[in-house]
Amino acid sequence: MTAEEIEMVVAAVLKKMEVVTEPHPDAPLPAQEAYSIKTCAHVSGLSSDHIRRAIIGGTLKASDVGTKDHPLYRVHRDNLRAWLSEREAGPKPPPRKSGPTISRHHRPKRASKMSV
């Protein structure tokens, strides 16, 4: 088989499976107020891991409706739209940590009791 024939077969299989190969920029959002990570991933065309990292990193606002041991995130429709519009300009640098950070391994030495 030639490369063109293989591509045609793969395209036909993907069409039968109804797999989205590229994200659609105008994909309509379902008529819900809050979406799961899986729904956000489907709408944005990104992976669910990417969405989860954005939530945990604080760049995508979400609510945790699960338990402490099993978080269950829900993203509000307006927060998802705002996050997607921010991403159109390209990736942003990570947020800077506020204030100086001192490692717990490199603490200043204490004054000895013997020095008087």
Sequence and secondary structure as in RCSB ss.txt:
>XXXX:A:sequence
MTAEEIEMVVAAVLKKMEVVTEPHPDAPLPAQEAYSIKTCAHVSGLSSDHIRRAIIGGTLKASDVGTKDHPLYRV
HRDNLRAWLSEREAGPKPPPRKSGPTISRHHRPKRASKMSV
>XXXX:A:secstr
  HHHHHHHHHHHHHHHT  SS  TT    S SEE HHHHHHHHTS HHHHHHHHHHTSS  EE S SSS  EEE
EHHHHHHHHHHHTT        SS    TTS      TT  
